[in-house]
């Protein structure tokens, strides 16, 4: 049986380069897959942007109670 491979060719010479290129390609594809943005398609896209309807909701004004301010050094501790 005759050997078909050429003994003068060294295939492991560029194996590190191919490994780094493959690693960079996989890293790039993974990064793009993580950053991929998708949006739901709906028929209400333009209707949701309609802001002509005025919202005149009355917001009641709340009463703020004023409590006396106590300083920590002026507090009297029970005996």
PyMOL commands that set and color helices and strands:
alter all, ss='L'
color gray80, all
select helices_A, chain A and resi 15-34+45-48+72-74
alter helices_A, ss='H'
color red, helices_A
deselect
rebuild
show_as cartoon
